[in-house]
Structures are given as C-alpha cells and as structure tokens.
Amino acid sequence: MSKSAHPIHERLPIALLLAANSGFVDAYTFQYHGERFASLQTGNIIQAGILLAKGEIVAAQSFILPILFFILGAAFNGILKREFKSGKLSQQQHSLLVETLGISFVVVLGALMSSTLYITMLSFFLAIQLDAFPKVKGLPFTSVMSTGNLRNVGANMMTFFYTKDTQARKNAGLFTLIVLAFLVGAFVSTSLVNLFDRYTLIGSSVILLSIFTLLFDFSKKGVDKY
C-alpha cells in the first residue's frame, strides 16, 4: 500500500459519511421541525428574509437563531483546534466527539425542547463538522451542503472534456459520489422515522461514531488508500 499525500481525515469514505450525516439530519429537521435546516443555512437565510419582508419578525427569529449558532459552532471548533492538540486522538476526532455527544444530548432531551431550540443546537454541532473537515483528497468540499460540490462536478466535467485530464474526470466522479451521499442520508433518515420517530437522529450519532472509529483505526498508518 503506497503512501498518499493526503491526511487520513481527507479520505473519500470519510467525506461520504460526513455528507450522508448532513443529509440525514437536514431531512429530519426539514420534515419535522418547521421546514428548517440544521446545517444548510442558505435555506434558513432565505426563509428569514422572506418572513422579515412580510413583517413577521417573531417567526423570522426561528430561522435566524440557527444561523447565529452555526457561526458560533464554527468559532467553537476553532477553540477546540487550539486547546486540544493532536495526540492519541486527532483534532478531527476531538471535534467528532463533541458533535456526537451534542447531537445525542439533543435527541435524548428533544421532547423537552422547543422546535427552535432543537434546530439551533443541532446547527451549532453541525458547524463543528463543517469546520473540522474542509477538504477531501486535498480538494475543498463542504460536508453540510451540495451546491459547491455540484459546481465541482460540472467544472471538472468540462475540464476533462476540453483537456482530457484524467484527474479532472476522477474529481468529477468523486464529487458526484459526495452529492449522492447527501441523497442517501436523506433517504435513510426519512425511511427510519416510522420505526424510531423522534429518536431517528440517533442514526446521526452512529454515523459520526463510525467516522471516529475509522480515523482511529487508520491514524497510525498515515496513509490514504482511497
């Protein structure tokens, strides 16, 4: 097995699981918490703008709070990176632990929370994920939204069409898989609701713990097979 120039947290399976997690969470919150997103803040910003334009200030606050806490979550991960250096656990694993515990806490106490508080707290923890994993195989990507990833599919397809650069073709395929991972996450989340109801998001914690384990198992090897 040859060494790769990319750190283990940038391997493709990790990126796919991260994207699936975001699709999983956002599909649940959109359907069962007032068409709001925990990670996809563009949707929240647009809906807040619509409500503000209609003069519905109180209703707009339920979209604005998740946006503000998403910002705070990314800032908090900056603190984690500075205060908890890589050792037995990598910086990414520290972030995953906080996100996993946070989402589990929200699920367990969800019945005691307002819908707005529920979404707001999830937004905080998903921002940690976004900040902790900014790249896949050395390429910038977003694990909580598909827009940039879709752009990368189209841009790399055209690069390959005109230059026949095989790396561009591979990149287009890579980002296509990431976009599909969002779809799969949303599909699985919606399918599980009938079985687990409000505990469905425990599935998110399972995904995150899987990522944590993969990083731990491969961290000493320092190689990226995928």
KOLRO-201664 format. One record per residue (C-alpha): residue number from 1; x, y, z. Coordinates in steps of 0.02 Angstrom, whole numbers, plus 50000, padded with zeros to 5 digits. Example, Ala and Ser with C-alpha at 12.3 -4.5 7.8 and 13.67 -1.06 7.14 Angstrom:
KOLRO-201664
    i     xx     yy     zz
    1  50615  49775  50390
    2  50684  49947  50357
***
This chain:
KOLRO-201664
    i     xx     yy     zz
    1  50000  50000  50000
    2  50078  50163  49945
    3  50079  50321  50043
    4  49966  50463  49997
    5  49997  50649  50004
    6  49829  50672  50090
    7  49797  50652  50277
    8  49681  50513  50330
    9  49537  50629  50376
   10  49527  50680  50193
   11  49494  50505  50128
   12  49340  50481  50021
   13  49244  50361  50136
   14  49255  50492  50275
   15  49187  50627  50159
   16  49044  50514  50104
   17  48993  50477  50283
   18  49001  50661  50330
   19  48890  50708  50184
   20  48769  50566  50223
   21  48760  50629  50403
   22  48711  50804  50347
   23  48580  50737  50228
   24  48515  50626  50368
   25  48497  50769  50493
   26  48429  50900  50373
   27  48298  50783  50300
   28  48232  50752  50476
   29  48231  50933  50533
   30  48152  50997  50371
   31  48008  50875  50383
   32  47975  50880  50569
   33  48036  51049  50629
   34  47951  51182  50525
   35  48048  51162  50361
   36  48208  51223  50442
   37  48382  51155  50413
   38  48513  51116  50544
   39  48661  51127  50426
   40  48601  51204  50263
   41  48598  51385  50320
   42  48563  51458  50148
   43  48385  51392  50162
   44  48366  51469  50334
   45  48435  51637  50274
   46  48312  51642  50128
   47  48163  51598  50236
   48  48215  51726  50367
   49  48224  51858  50231
   50  48051  51813  50167
   51  47975  51824  50341
   52  48062  51988  50380
   53  47995  52061  50217
   54  47820  52010  50271
   55  47845  52093  50440
   56  47838  51926  50532
   57  47981  51967  50650
   58  47944  51834  50781
   59  47930  51696  50651
   60  48092  51752  50571
   61  48185  51729  50734
   62  48160  51541  50724
   63  48267  51543  50566
   64  48391  51675  50624
   65  48442  51585  50784
   66  48507  51429  50694
   67  48609  51543  50580
   68  48689  51632  50728
   69  48728  51469  50818
   70  48802  51394  50660
   71  48926  51538  50662
   72  48961  51507  50846
   73  48987  51321  50813
   74  49121  51355  50684
   75  49204  51476  50804
   76  49196  51348  50944
   77  49286  51221  50835
   78  49424  51347  50815
   79  49442  51343  51005
   80  49446  51153  51002
   81  49586  51153  50874
   82  49691  51269  50979
   83  49658  51195  51150
   84  49659  51010  51107
   85  49810  50965  51003
   86  49830  50801  50911
   87  49889  50659  51023
   88  49804  50493  51049
   89  49658  50574  50961
   90  49670  50686  50810
   91  49594  50860  50804
   92  49456  50791  50694
   93  49417  50656  50822
   94  49402  50787  50958
   95  49276  50880  50851
   96  49180  50721  50812
   97  49165  50678  50996
   98  49091  50848  51036
   99  48971  50836  50888
  100  48918  50658  50931
  101  48888  50697  51115
  102  48798  50857  51070
  103  48679  50777  50946
  104  48646  50632  51065
  105  48605  50758  51202
  106  48482  50848  51087
  107  48396  50686  51039
  108  48378  50623  51218
  109  48310  50789  51283
  110  48220  50837  51123
  111  48047  50813  51197
  112  48086  50949  51325
  113  48146  51075  51195
  114  48053  51193  51082
  115  48074  51156  50897
  116  48178  51314  50878
  117  48298  51265  51017
  118  48311  51091  50942
  119  48364  51158  50772
  120  48476  51291  50847
  121  48578  51167  50947
  122  48596  51048  50801
  123  48658  51193  50695
  124  48795  51227  50821
  125  48859  51049  50816
  126  48849  51029  50627
  127  48952  51187  50606
  128  49089  51098  50704
  129  49085  50959  50573
  130  49098  51082  50430
  131  49248  51170  50504
  132  49337  51009  50554
  133  49331  50930  50380
  134  49359  51062  50246
  135  49441  50950  50115
  136  49428  50782  50030
  137  49587  50714  49950
  138  49662  50888  49953
  139  49511  50969  49869
  140  49397  51095  49955
  141  49225  51024  49989
  142  49078  51056  50103
  143  49005  50915  50206
  144  48845  51008  50250
  145  48782  51069  50081
  146  48787  51012  49900
  147  48796  51174  49800
  148  48985  51188  49794
  149  49002  51002  49764
  150  48882  51011  49617
  151  48984  51153  49545
  152  49139  51046  49560
  153  49055  50906  49463
  154  49012  51021  49318
  155  49178  51114  49317
  156  49282  50956  49317
  157  49175  50876  49182
  158  49209  51022  49066
  159  49393  51022  49110
  160  49402  50839  49061
  161  49301  50870  48901
  162  49423  51002  48839
  163  49589  50940  48910
  164  49562  50751  48932
  165  49642  50771  49103
  166  49605  50606  49190
  167  49620  50687  49361
  168  49476  50804  49317
  169  49371  50652  49271
  170  49413  50570  49437
  171  49371  50731  49530
  172  49202  50741  49443
  173  49166  50563  49497
  174  49223  50598  49674
  175  49106  50747  49696
  176  48964  50652  49613
  177  48980  50519  49747
  178  48978  50652  49883
  179  48817  50728  49813
  180  48738  50556  49806
  181  48789  50528  49988
  182  48678  50676  50038
  183  48535  50594  49944
  184  48564  50426  50028
  185  48572  50507  50200
  186  48406  50596  50172
  187  48326  50436  50105
  188  48381  50331  50253
  189  48329  50463  50380
  190  48155  50476  50307
  191  48139  50287  50298
  192  48185  50265  50482
  193  48061  50390  50551
  194  47918  50264  50552
  195  48024  50150  50662
  196  48110  50271  50779
  197  48005  50431  50775
  198  48094  50568  50873
  199  48242  50455  50909
  200  48284  50443  50724
  201  48432  50560  50743
  202  48521  50431  50849
  203  48568  50370  50675
  204  48672  50527  50656
  205  48771  50482  50811
  206  48800  50308  50739
  207  48870  50384  50579
  208  48983  50501  50675
  209  49049  50363  50787
  210  49086  50261  50630
  211  49191  50405  50563
  212  49278  50423  50731
  213  49323  50238  50729
  214  49388  50243  50551
  215  49502  50388  50594
  216  49566  50298  50748
  217  49599  50135  50656
  218  49695  50215  50516
  219  49777  50361  50607
  220  49940  50269  50643
  221  49962  50212  50464
  222  49966  50388  50395
  223  49908  50330  50225
  224  49754  50353  50122
  225  49703  50206  50015
  226  49552  50292  49939
***
